[in-house]
Amino acid sequence: MSPGKEGDLPLVSICIPTYNRAEMVGDAIRSALAQTYPVLEVLVVDNASTDRTAGVVASFTDPRLRFVRNESNLGLFGNFNRCIELARGAFVHILHSDDTIPPGFTRACMDLILGHPEVAMTFTPSVVQGSGVSPESVHRKDRIFPPPEGFRAMLRDRGLVACPSVMVRREVYAGTGPFSLEYPYSSDLYQWLKISRRHAIALAGGTHVAYRQGPHTESYRLLFESPLGYVDTARIYARVIGELGSDRPAFTPELNLAVTRFVKDCLYAMCTRRRQMQGASPSLLAGVARSAWALITPISFRERVGKAVLRIAIFFSPVYSAIPGIGRLILALQGKKEISY
C-alpha cells in the first residue's frame, strides 16, 4: 500500500468514545473531520450520556461521521472496546472526546506506520491546551522502538505514550485482546505494555495531540478523586512482573525505576490530594505503596539503601501527610498547580 496513491490507502477509524461531553465533543469531531488523510471514518460512540451529546453530533452532516449510542454505560474501557468492535478501518485511533488533533495528525501517523510494516502502534507527543506551550517545541524526530525496547522505554518514562494519541493496527488488537476490564481506571497502561513487549511501536514526532486538563477528565478522576487508580496501577505492575516470569531479570532495572517512581507518586498523592480524595483513608494509599514497594528487586547497594529509605517513608506517611498545609507547601516548592498532572 503506497502512501502516495489514495486508492491504495487503508481506511483509518478515528473513534471518539464519549460520555456527557456535549460541550467538548464537537471540537474533537471537527478536528477529526479536518484531517488531511483522505480515507477515514469518524465514529462517535456515546456511553449512554444524559446530556445533549446526540444533538451535538447530529449537527454535523459529513457522511464520514457515524454515531452509535450504547443502551447502557459500559465503563470507560468497555466503551473503548465497543469502539474497536464497531470500527471498520484497518487502523484504529481512539481520540478522547475532550481532546483534539491538528489536521496533519493522521497522515503523519499513517506515513510512518505504512513505511514500517513491523510497527504495530504509533503515538505522538502531547500538548496541554491553554498551557502556552508551543506544539513545535514538543515535536521530535520519528523514532521506532523494536520489541521489547518500547516496553523498556514505557517503564522508564511514564509520560512516553499519551493515550489519545495512540493508533493501532486492528489486527494487533485481535492478537493482544481488548482492553482489560479488570483495571477500570488504568487499563490503557496495561494494553500499551502488552503491545510494546511483543511488537514494534513508533513515535510520530512531527505532530501532536492537544489534551485538556481539569476536573472533567478521566485523568483527574484517576489521579485526584479516588485512590482506585493507584490500586489499579499497582495491580498492573504486579501482573506484568508475573507475566514476565523467567524473563524478569532482563527488565529489572526498568521495573525497579517504574515501581519506585509509582511508590513516590502514592506518597505524593497522600500529601497533596487529600481534599479531592474525600473519604479515602491515607492508610489505603500507604497500603498500595507498601504492596508496590514489595515488587522492587534491588540489584545494587544504592538500590538496597533506596528501598530501605522508601520503606521508612511509607511507614511514617500517614503522620507527615496529615500535617496541615503540607500539600500546599510541596506544590509551592515544586512550582506546580493542584490541577497539574
C-alpha positions, 0 to 999 in steps of 0.5 A: 500500500503506497502512501502516495496513491489514495486508492491504495490507502487503508481506511483509518477509524478515528473513534471518539468514545464519549460520555456527557461531553456535549460541550467538548465533543464537537471540537474533537469531531471537527478536528477529526473531520479536518484531517488531511488523510483522505480515507477515514471514518469518524465514529462517535460512540456515546456511553449512554450520556444524559446530556445533549451529546446526540444533538451535538453530533447530529449537527454535523452532516459529513457522511464520514461521521457515524454515531452509535449510542450504547443502551447502557454505560459500559465503563470507560474501557468497555466503551473503548472496546465497543469502539474497536468492535464497531470500527471498520478501518484497518487502523484504529485511533481512539481520540478522547472526546475532550481532546483534539488533533491538528489536521496533519495528525493522521497522515503523519501517523499513517506515513510512518506506520505504512513505511514500517510494516513491523510497527504495530502502534504509533503515538505522538507527543502531547500538548496541554491546551491553554498551557502556552506551550508551543506544539513545535517545541514538543515535536521530535524526530520519528523514532521506532522502538523494536520489541521489547525496547518500547516496553523498556522505554514505557517503564522508564518514562511514564509520560512516553505514550499519551493515550489519545494519541495512540493508533493501532493496527486492528489486527494487533488488537485481535492478537493482544485482546481488548482492553482489560476490564479488570483495571477500570481506571488504568487499563490503557497502561496495561494494553500499551505494555502488552503491545510494546513487549511483543511488537514494534511501536513508533513515535510520530514526532512531527505532530501532536495531540492537544489534551485538556486538563481539569476536573472533567477528565478521566485523568483527574478522576484517576489521579485526584478523586479516588485512590482506585487508580493507584490500586489499579496501577499497582495491580498492573505492575504486579501482573506484568512482573508475573507475566514476565516470569523467567524473563524478569531479570532482563527488565529489572532495572526498568521495573525497579525505576517504574515501581519506585517512581509509582511508590513516590507518586502514592506518597505524593498523592497522600500529601497533596490530594487529600481534599479531592480524595474525600473519604479515602483513608491515607492508610489505603494509599500507604497500603498500595505503596507498601504492596508496590514497594514489595515488587522492587528487586534491588540489584545494587547497594544504592538500590538496597539503601533506596528501598530501605529509605522508601520503606521508612517513608511509607511507614511514617506517611500517614503522620507527615501527610496529615500535617496541615498545609503540607500539600500546599507547601510541596506544590509551592516548592515544586512550582506546580498547580493542584490541577497539574498532572 
